[in-house]
Amino acid sequence: MYRYEQVDVGDERWWSEARSYRDSTVFQTRAWITFVATTQCGTPVLAALKDGERTVGYFAGLIVKKFGIRILGSPCPGWSTDYMGFVLEPGASRTAALRGLFAFAFDQLGCVHVEVMDRHLTQEDLLGSDVEYRVYHGFAVDLNQDEAALFGNFTSACRRCVRKADKEGVVVEVAQAAGFAEDYFDQLWDVFAKQGLVPTYRLDRVKQLIAHLHPTGQALLLRARDRNGRSIATGIFPFLNGTMYFWGGASWREFHSLRPNQALHWFAMRYAKAHDAHTYDMGGGGEYKRQYGGQEIHVPWIRKSKYGWIEPARDFAQSAYKLRQRVLGRIQHAVALPRRVFHTSSVGSRCLDECAQS
């Protein structure tokens, strides 16, 4: 079991050291941790993992308070964040890091619940342990193949969609930050409205992500336009250390026949490949992601509580949240107003005076 030594999160030196490990993800960077701290009212935690006096890696996470109890997340559900956990030198033990984490959280930080998802921990690593976990399913595309092989791995239906988007004049562009959050969020409302729901986060979260990540060069913003210049789909793709991630995508329903979503993903893959990325991680589950030819991945999202009553309380809170989303979705659908599709450009937005009922 490794010993945890908390370091000063205000000292850039420690973040640079953690980022230098080849297994570090964009979700463990100072920019991303600050984004989560801002949107979740959390306190960042960075700790060096010690084997004797030698540093073998780092742990990154945040402490949040829910109903008066301290929770250490790396990450927690609802943070719009994928893999955090540990960055370790080759040969270091992730199971030893995990065992030390619980002692650090409960004894040193005063937390009573821990959640952690590390990309390199497996279900087999947890055999015989006393933790709970659920499996986070996703898809990852190997970008080391040439473009012809990548495209050939798409389903035939997906390839037809990409070709149709091109034939219909859909153009994907790298977008600027100004006005992008609003454009994306308007389309996201439409995505959720189709399912009778409301978005699981607010516009401010998108604004904060862009404000913290885009200036660092660690977030790609993409916009798809139709032949008339209308913004019909958007996507957000963080990246670091050879891996690009799909954080979120949105589009207007009435333009789905133009297949802008498939065009966005194909553009993102080629962009990532051109910028020396080796992996396109499409994030959490969703059967629609299978069409892009990625390999299935299964990562345990681990949790452990200091007291037995916390686990059922956690389950109740998650069930209550899901019920709230369904109720808000029905209310929103009942009072839905006509909306407008906007033409967006680098100098702002102007309405095309096209109204459609959501």
N, C-alpha and C positions, 0 to 999 in steps of 0.2 A: 504494500500500500504506500502510495506516495504522500509526502507531506505537502500541504498547501501553504503558500506564503503570499498573502494579499499584497498587491503593489498599488502604487498611486496611479489612478486612472487619469489624472490630470497631466501625467508625464508622458509625452509623445514617445519617448525612448522605449517604453515598455510595449506600446502598440506596434511600433516598428519591429521590435524583436519578435513579437508573436506573429506578425504578418510574414516574417521571413521564412517561416516553416512552410514547406511545400504543400502540406495538406490543409492549410488555412483556407477558409471560405470568406466570401464577401460579407457574410452574416456575422463574422467575428471581428470585423474591422471597427475602428473607432467611429467612423462615419455612421455605420449601420447601428451600432450600439447606442449612439447618441440619438439617432432617429427613433429607436424603440423607446429610449428613456423619455423622450419628449412626448410621444403619443400614448405611452402607458403609465406615465408618472412613476417611472422606475429609477432605481439607483444602480448605475453600472458597477460591475464587479470584474476585476481582472486579477488572476492569481497565478504565480509561478508554481510549477509542480517540481518538487525536489526529491531526488533520490540521494539521500545523504546530504551533501552540500552541493551536488551537481543539479543544475536545472535541466529537466528532460522535456519540458513543454509548458504550455499555458492553458488556462481555462478562462472562458469569457461567458458572462451571463448578466442578469439583472435581478435585483430584489424588488418585488412589488408587494403591496399590502392589499389584501382582499378580506373584507369583513374583520379587519383588525389583526389578521394573522400574516406573518412574513413568509413569503414564498420566493424561492430561488428558481428562476427559469432560465433555461438555456436550450431552446426557448420554451415559452408557455403557449398553449393553444390560443389563437386569437391575436397573435402578434404579427401576423402576415410575414412570418420568418421561418425559413427552413433550417438547415443543419447548423448548429453551434457546437457546444460541447468542447472538445479538446483539440489542440494542435500539439503534436508530439514528434520527437526525433525518431528516426528509423530504429526499430527494435524495442522501443518503449511499450509498456503494456497498457492497453486501454482499459482492461478489467481492473488493474491496479489503480488507474486514475479514477475509475468510477467508484471503487470502494472508498478511496480517500475523499471523494467529493461529498459523500453523505456526512462523514465526520466533520468536514469543514463547514458544511451548511448548518448542521444542527448544533454543533458545539461552539464554533467560532462566530458564525454570522447570526445565530439566534433564529434561524428559520425553522419552520415545522413541516414544510413540504418542499419537495424538489422535483422539477421536471427537466429532462435533458434528452436531446436527440443529436447523436453524433453519427455522421455519415459512415464512419468506418466500424462502428459497433454492429454486431450481428445478433440474431436471436440465439445462436449457439453460444455466444459469449456469456449469455445470461443464464445458462443452465445451472441449476443449483443455487441461484441467488434468490434473495427475498424481495425482489422488486416486482412491481406491476408494470405492464407496458401494453401499448397497442401498436400495431404495425402500420407504418406510414408507407403507402404504396405510391409508386410513381414510375416514370419512364425517363431513360437517359439515352441520348443519341450519340453514337461514336462519330466524331467529326474528323477522325484521322483518314476516313475514306475519301476518295475523290468525289466531285460533285455528281458525276453520273451514277456512282454507286449509292450515294446518299438519296438521290431522287428515285433511283430504282427500288429502294427499300420502302418507299411510301406505298400505301395501298394503291391499286389502280384507280379507285374513286378519288383519292386525294390528288394523284397526279393530274387527273382530269380537271379537278377544281383549280389547281394552280394554273393550268393552261387556259382555262376559261377566264380566270381573273385577268390574265395577260391579254386575251382576245377582247375582253370587254373594256379594256383601257384602264384597269386599276393600276395605280402607281404607288409603290411603297417608298417612303422617304424617311431619312433620319430627321427627327423633329427637334426643334429648339424647346427649351424649358418653358418659355413665356406662353401662358395660356393652355399648356398641354394638360395640366391636372383637371381643369374645368372640362375640356373636351373629352378626356377619358372618362370622367365621372358621369357626365351626361349620358354617354353611351352605356356605362355600367348600369345605370338605373334601368335602361331599357332591357339589358340582359336579365336582370333580376325580375323585372316586371313580367317578362315572358313566363317565369316560373311561379308567379304570384307571390314573390318575396321582395324584400328591400335589401340593399347592399349591407354587408356585414361590417363595413367601416364607413367613415365619413370622408368628405372631400379633403378635410384637413390632413388626413393621414397620407393621401397621395401627394399633397403639397409638401409635407414635411419630408417624405421620402426623396422627392426630386430636389428639394432644397439642400439636403444633406449629402446625397449620393452623386447627383449630376455634376457638381463642380469638381469632384474628385476624378471624374472620368470613369466611374464604376457603374454607370447606369446608361443603357441605350434606350432611347425613346423613339418609337416608330409610329408613323401614321400612314394609313392607306387612304388614297383619294380616288374618287371615280373620275371619269373623263371630263366632268364638269368642274372638277376642283373641290368637290365637297368631301369633307372628312367623314369617312364611313366606318373606319375601324382604327383602333390604337392598341399599342402594346408596350409593356415596360419590362426590360430585361437587364437585371444587374449582372455583373461579371467580375471575376478576379481569378488569377492563377490558373488560367487555361480552361475555366468552366464558366459558361453563360447559363443563367437561370431564367425561366419564365415566371415572372412575378404576377403578371396579370394582363388580361386582354379584354377588350370590349368592342362592341360594334352595334350599329343601328340595325334593327330587325329587317326593315324594308329593303336593305341592300345585301342581305345574305345571299341572294341569288347570284351576286357578282363574285362570290367566294373570296372576300378580302381577308378572312381569317387565315386561310391556308396560305395565301400570298404573304402575309405577315411572317408566319413561322418559317417559310422557305427563305425569305429575305434575311431573317434573324440568323438562321443556320449558316448561310453563305457569308454574312458579315462576321460572325464569330470565327468561322474557319479562316477568313482572310486576316483576322487579327490574332492568329496563332492559338485559338481555343481548340481543345481536344475533345470537349464534352459539352453537349447541350442538355441540361437537366430541366425537364419540363415541370418540375414541382410535384405537387400532390396528384392523387388519382383523378380519373376522368377517362371514360372509355374512348372519348373522341381523340385523346392523345395517342392512342394506339396506331392511328392511321399514318403517323410520321416515322414509323419503323424503328422506334427505340427499343431498348431492352428493359424489361420490367425490373424495378429495384424495390427492395423491401427493407425498411430501416425501422428498428424498434424505437418508439418514443417512450422513454422510460420515466417512471415516477415512483417516488417513495415518500411516505409520510411518517412523521415521528409518532403520531397518535392515530389510533384505529378509526376514530370518528371522522377524520378528514376525508378519506376516500369516498364514503357515501355522500358527504356534503358536497364534494366536488362534482359527483355525478348528478346530484340534484340541480346544482347551479347550471351545468351544461344543458340539462333537459329544459330548464326554465328559459334559458337563452334561446334555444331552438323554437320553443313555443312562442316566445315574444316575436321572433323574426316572422313566423307564419302569420301571427295576428296583424303585425304592422304591414305585412305584404297585402293582406286582404283589405285593410283600411286604405292603403295607397291605391290599390286597384279600383276601389269603389269611388274614390274622389279624383281619379286621374284626369288631368287636363291636357288639352292639345299641346304638343311640343313643336319645336322648330329645329330644323337641321341647319347648322351654321357652316359657312365657308370660313376656314381658318387660314391665316397666313402669318408670316413673320412680323407683320405690323398690326396684328390684332384680328378681330373677328367681325364679320358682317353677316346679317341674316339673308338667306336666299328666299325668304318669305314662303317657305314650304311647310305647311302644317300637316301633321299626321297624328292620328289618335294612338296613344300608347296601348 
